[in-house]
Amino acid sequence: MSQITSIIEELVTPIVEELELELVDVEFIKEGRDWFLRVYVDTRAGGIDILQCAQVSERLSEKLDENDPIEQNYYLEVSSPGAERPLKKQEDFENAIGKFIYVKTYEPIKDLKEFLGYLRAYTETYLEIEIRIKTRKLTVQIDKEKIAQARLAIDFSDKQI
């Protein structure tokens, strides 16, 4: 499937750049019996509207009709990545320093595979996330190659319910 997402990224990137938007992610996944091609876009400042998503969708649909890179039937969805946008590129992580994030690793680090906390540092080889275990704060260093998934998260710990 990564070959399909790479092809779609090549097709959609010029469209997104022309509209002065940012391509956040592309995924091609099967859910039940249906296939979905999902393209997530945003503005550089954050906060895309439905008209911008529609523009990308219409232009990408034309490109997909011309090139036809996907054999099976699928649904095309173009949307905002939402408040919990994925962190994939170096720029994503750099922009997330100081923000609350979720990280899932391929293997345990300090007996944990999932981390919720504040991104304190990011380098070419690792990131540091400050997590809370009960009343204690702990900074964990995670090598980049051990990261299975990373995204922004919402911190509800200081909210009154």
C-alpha positions as CSV (number, residue, x, y, z in Angstrom):
1,M,0.0,0.0,0.0
2,S,2.9,2.4,0.5
3,Q,3.5,2.4,-3.2
4,I,-0.1,3.8,-3.7
5,T,0.3,6.4,-1.0
6,S,3.6,7.5,-2.6
7,I,1.9,7.9,-6.0
8,I,-0.9,9.8,-4.5
9,E,1.5,12.1,-2.6
10,E,3.2,12.9,-6.0
11,L,-0.2,13.7,-7.6
12,V,-1.5,15.8,-4.7
13,T,1.6,17.7,-3.7
14,P,1.5,20.2,-6.7
15,I,-2.2,20.8,-6.0
16,V,-1.7,21.5,-2.4
17,E,1.3,23.7,-3.0
18,E,-0.6,25.7,-5.6
19,L,-3.4,26.3,-3.1
20,E,-0.8,27.3,-0.5
21,L,-1.7,24.4,1.8
22,E,0.2,21.7,3.6
23,L,0.0,18.0,2.8
24,V,-0.1,16.3,6.3
25,D,-0.7,12.7,5.4
26,V,-2.1,10.2,2.9
27,E,-3.5,6.8,3.8
28,F,-5.0,4.0,1.7
29,I,-6.8,1.6,4.0
30,K,-9.5,-1.1,3.9
31,E,-12.3,-0.8,6.4
32,G,-14.8,-3.7,6.2
33,R,-15.4,-4.3,2.6
34,D,-14.6,-0.8,1.5
35,W,-11.3,0.9,0.6
36,F,-10.6,4.5,1.5
37,L,-8.1,7.0,0.1
38,R,-7.7,9.6,2.8
39,V,-5.8,12.8,2.2
40,Y,-5.2,15.2,5.1
41,V,-4.4,18.8,4.4
42,D,-4.1,21.9,6.5
43,T,-3.0,25.5,6.2
44,R,0.5,26.5,7.4
45,A,-1.1,28.4,10.3
46,G,-3.6,25.5,11.0
47,G,-7.3,25.6,10.4
48,I,-8.5,24.6,7.0
49,D,-12.1,25.0,5.9
50,I,-14.4,22.8,3.9
51,L,-14.1,24.9,0.7
52,Q,-10.3,24.3,0.6
53,C,-10.8,20.6,1.2
54,A,-13.4,20.6,-1.7
55,Q,-10.9,22.3,-4.0
56,V,-8.2,19.7,-3.3
57,S,-10.7,16.9,-3.7
58,E,-12.0,18.1,-7.1
59,R,-8.5,18.7,-8.5
60,L,-7.2,15.4,-7.1
61,S,-10.2,13.5,-8.5
62,E,-9.3,14.8,-12.0
63,K,-5.7,13.7,-11.6
64,L,-6.8,10.3,-10.4
65,D,-9.2,9.9,-13.4
66,E,-6.3,10.8,-15.7
67,N,-3.7,8.5,-14.1
68,D,-5.9,5.7,-12.6
69,P,-3.2,4.4,-10.2
70,I,-5.6,2.4,-8.0
71,E,-7.2,-0.8,-9.4
72,Q,-10.0,-1.4,-6.8
73,N,-13.0,0.8,-6.1
74,Y,-12.4,3.3,-3.2
75,Y,-13.8,6.3,-1.5
76,L,-11.8,9.6,-1.7
77,E,-11.8,11.7,1.5
78,V,-10.0,15.0,1.8
79,S,-10.1,16.6,5.2
80,S,-8.3,18.3,8.0
81,P,-6.0,16.2,10.2
82,G,-8.0,17.4,13.2
83,A,-6.7,18.4,16.6
84,E,-4.8,15.1,17.0
85,R,-2.8,15.5,13.7
86,P,-0.1,12.9,13.1
87,L,3.6,13.8,13.5
88,K,5.6,12.3,10.7
89,K,8.0,14.8,9.2
90,Q,10.8,16.6,11.0
91,E,9.0,19.9,10.7
92,D,5.9,18.3,12.4
93,F,8.0,17.4,15.4
94,E,9.8,20.7,15.6
95,N,6.5,22.6,15.5
96,A,5.2,20.3,18.3
97,I,8.0,21.1,20.9
98,G,6.2,22.2,24.1
99,K,2.9,20.6,23.0
100,F,1.1,17.6,24.4
101,I,1.7,14.5,22.3
102,Y,1.0,10.7,22.1
103,V,3.8,8.3,21.1
104,K,3.5,4.6,20.6
105,T,6.7,2.5,20.2
106,Y,7.5,-0.8,18.6
107,E,9.1,-2.1,21.8
108,P,8.8,-1.1,25.5
109,I,10.9,1.7,26.9
110,K,10.9,1.8,30.7
111,D,8.2,-0.9,30.5
112,L,5.9,1.3,28.5
113,K,4.9,1.3,24.8
114,E,2.6,4.2,24.9
115,F,3.5,7.7,26.2
116,L,1.3,10.8,26.7
117,G,3.2,13.9,27.6
118,Y,4.9,17.1,26.5
119,L,7.5,17.0,23.8
120,R,10.5,18.7,25.3
121,A,13.2,18.1,22.7
122,Y,13.6,16.7,19.2
123,T,16.8,15.8,17.3
124,E,17.7,13.8,14.2
125,T,17.9,10.6,16.3
126,Y,15.6,10.9,19.2
127,L,12.9,12.9,21.0
128,E,12.3,13.6,24.7
129,I,8.9,13.5,26.2
130,E,7.9,14.6,29.7
131,I,5.3,12.2,31.1
132,R,3.5,12.0,34.4
133,I,3.3,8.7,36.3
134,K,0.8,9.4,39.1
135,T,2.4,12.4,40.9
136,R,5.9,12.1,39.4
137,K,7.2,13.7,36.3
138,L,9.6,11.7,34.2
139,T,11.5,12.6,31.0
140,V,11.8,9.7,28.6
141,Q,14.2,9.6,25.6
142,I,12.8,7.7,22.6
143,D,14.9,6.8,19.6
144,K,13.2,7.8,16.3
145,E,13.4,4.3,14.8
146,K,11.4,2.9,17.7
147,I,8.4,5.2,17.1
148,A,5.5,3.3,15.6
149,Q,3.1,6.3,15.8
150,A,3.2,9.9,17.0
151,R,0.5,12.5,17.0
152,L,-0.7,15.6,18.8
153,A,-3.0,14.9,21.7
154,I,-5.4,16.8,23.9
155,D,-4.4,17.2,27.6
156,F,-7.5,16.8,29.7
157,S,-5.6,16.5,33.0
158,D,-6.0,20.1,34.0
159,K,-9.7,20.4,33.0
160,Q,-12.5,20.5,35.5
161,I,-15.3,18.1,34.6
